[in-house]
Amino acid sequence: MAESPSAGPAPPRQHGTREAVLFGGVYGAVLASAMVAALTRYGHTSAKVRGYDAAWVLVTALASALAHGYAHCIAERAPHRRWDVLRSMWEEWPLVVAVLPTVFLLAGAYWRWWPAKGVEYAAFVLNILILFGLGLITARWSARGWPTAVLIGAGDALLGMIVVVANALIK
């Protein structure tokens, strides 16, 4: 059925907060792990390098959030008001928040709060736990029982590990 001439353009799709937090959390946890794997691959593990790594993870997350928000505007192809593009980019904040624990671990190694060598393993475990938690929460929000929710969380964590390992091997 054709759209009537008097009907205005469809408003841009609004992404729910729950959807944005879950998407950003998963994307950020996988991104942070992949970045740490790529940055650690050549064995540079000094405190100074870990500060550099922390900055790169944060900058990459910010760039990814901006690109993803802008891509939403482009993909929707609807007329936008002046600030819609900026609002769409701002709505990607969960992605940036999801990498902050990894940035904190790397920055802590830079500040010598803990050893710089091997901190990547703590970052991987932390991000896998984040993926597990997000899978568990999502399953519970979908009215799944605890045993099923735990299995879904474990499956999400396993898929995240596979993506991170694959990304590390490709680089």
C-alpha positions as CSV (number, residue, x, y, z in Angstrom):
1,M,0.0,0.0,0.0
2,A,1.4,3.4,-1.0
3,E,2.0,6.1,1.6
4,S,-0.4,9.0,1.3
5,P,1.1,12.3,0.2
6,S,-0.1,14.0,3.4
7,A,1.8,11.6,5.7
8,G,5.1,12.9,6.8
9,P,8.3,11.0,6.9
10,A,8.6,8.3,9.5
11,P,10.4,9.5,12.7
12,P,13.9,8.0,13.3
13,R,13.8,4.7,15.1
14,Q,14.2,5.1,18.8
15,H,16.4,2.5,20.4
16,G,15.3,1.4,23.9
17,T,17.6,1.9,26.8
18,R,17.6,-1.8,27.6
19,E,18.5,-2.7,24.0
20,A,21.3,0.0,23.9
21,V,22.8,-1.1,27.2
22,L,22.9,-4.8,26.2
23,F,24.2,-4.1,22.6
24,G,26.8,-1.6,23.9
25,G,27.8,-3.9,26.7
26,V,28.4,-6.9,24.5
27,Y,30.0,-4.9,21.8
28,G,32.3,-3.1,24.3
29,A,33.3,-6.2,26.1
30,V,34.3,-8.0,22.9
31,L,36.0,-4.8,21.5
32,A,38.0,-4.4,24.7
33,S,39.2,-8.0,24.7
34,A,40.1,-7.9,21.0
35,M,42.0,-4.6,21.5
36,V,43.9,-6.0,24.5
37,A,44.7,-9.2,22.5
38,A,45.9,-7.2,19.5
39,L,48.0,-4.7,21.6
40,T,49.6,-7.5,23.7
41,R,50.3,-9.8,20.8
42,Y,54.0,-8.8,20.5
43,G,54.8,-9.1,24.2
44,H,55.2,-5.5,25.1
45,T,54.0,-5.5,28.7
46,S,55.8,-2.7,30.5
47,A,53.9,-0.3,32.7
48,K,54.5,2.5,30.1
49,V,53.0,0.4,27.3
50,R,50.0,-0.5,29.4
51,G,49.2,3.2,29.7
52,Y,49.4,3.5,25.9
53,D,47.1,0.4,25.7
54,A,44.6,1.9,28.0
55,A,44.5,5.1,25.9
56,W,44.1,3.1,22.7
57,V,41.2,1.0,24.1
58,L,39.4,4.1,25.2
59,V,40.0,6.0,22.0
60,T,38.9,3.0,19.9
61,A,35.7,2.7,22.0
62,L,34.9,6.4,21.5
63,A,35.5,6.2,17.8
64,S,33.4,3.1,17.5
65,A,30.5,4.7,19.4
66,L,30.6,7.8,17.2
67,A,30.8,5.7,14.1
68,H,28.0,3.4,15.2
69,G,25.7,6.3,16.2
70,Y,26.4,8.0,12.8
71,A,25.7,4.7,11.0
72,H,22.3,4.6,12.6
73,C,21.5,8.0,11.2
74,I,22.7,7.0,7.7
75,A,21.0,3.6,7.8
76,E,17.6,5.1,8.7
77,R,17.7,7.5,5.8
78,A,15.0,9.6,7.4
79,P,15.1,13.4,7.5
80,H,16.8,14.4,10.7
81,R,16.6,17.5,12.9
82,R,19.8,19.4,13.5
83,W,20.8,17.6,16.7
84,D,19.6,14.1,15.9
85,V,23.0,12.9,14.6
86,L,24.7,14.1,17.9
87,R,21.9,12.5,20.0
88,S,22.3,9.2,18.1
89,M,26.0,9.2,18.7
90,W,25.5,10.1,22.4
91,E,23.1,7.1,22.7
92,E,26.1,4.8,22.2
93,W,27.4,5.6,25.7
94,P,27.0,1.9,26.9
95,L,29.7,0.8,24.5
96,V,32.2,3.3,26.0
97,V,31.1,2.4,29.6
98,A,31.6,-1.3,28.8
99,V,35.3,-0.8,28.0
100,L,36.0,1.2,31.1
101,P,36.8,-1.8,33.4
102,T,39.5,-2.9,30.9
103,V,40.8,0.7,30.6
104,F,40.9,0.7,34.4
105,L,42.9,-2.5,34.6
106,L,45.4,-1.3,32.0
107,A,45.7,2.1,33.6
108,G,46.2,0.5,37.0
109,A,49.1,-1.4,35.5
110,Y,50.5,1.8,34.1
111,W,50.2,3.4,37.6
112,R,51.9,0.3,39.1
113,W,48.9,-0.7,41.2
114,W,49.5,-4.2,40.0
115,P,51.9,-5.9,37.7
116,A,51.8,-4.9,34.0
117,K,52.8,-8.3,32.8
118,G,49.8,-10.6,32.6
119,V,47.1,-8.0,33.2
120,E,45.6,-9.0,29.8
121,Y,44.5,-12.2,31.3
122,A,42.6,-10.4,34.0
123,A,41.0,-8.2,31.3
124,F,39.9,-11.3,29.3
125,V,38.4,-12.9,32.4
126,L,36.6,-9.7,33.4
127,N,35.2,-9.2,29.9
128,I,34.0,-12.9,29.7
129,L,32.3,-12.3,33.1
130,I,30.6,-9.2,31.7
131,L,29.4,-11.2,28.7
132,F,28.1,-14.0,31.0
133,G,26.4,-11.4,33.2
134,L,24.7,-9.7,30.2
135,G,23.5,-13.1,28.8
136,L,22.2,-14.0,32.3
137,I,20.4,-10.7,32.7
138,T,18.9,-10.8,29.2
139,A,17.6,-14.4,29.8
140,R,16.1,-13.4,33.1
141,W,14.4,-10.4,31.6
142,S,12.9,-12.8,29.0
143,A,11.3,-14.8,31.9
144,R,13.7,-17.7,31.6
145,G,14.3,-19.9,34.6
146,W,17.7,-19.7,36.4
147,P,19.1,-22.9,35.0
148,T,18.3,-21.8,31.4
149,A,19.5,-18.3,32.1
150,V,22.9,-19.6,33.4
151,L,23.3,-21.8,30.3
152,I,22.5,-18.8,28.1
153,G,25.0,-16.7,30.0
154,A,27.6,-19.4,29.6
155,G,26.8,-19.7,25.9
156,D,27.2,-15.9,25.4
157,A,30.5,-16.0,27.3
158,L,31.7,-18.9,25.1
159,L,30.7,-17.1,21.9
160,G,32.5,-14.0,23.2
161,M,35.7,-16.1,23.8
162,I,35.5,-17.5,20.3
163,V,35.2,-14.0,18.8
164,V,38.1,-12.7,20.8
165,V,40.3,-15.7,20.0
166,A,39.4,-15.5,16.3
167,N,40.1,-11.8,16.3
168,A,43.5,-12.3,18.0
169,L,44.5,-15.0,15.5
170,I,43.5,-12.9,12.5
171,K,45.6,-9.9,13.6
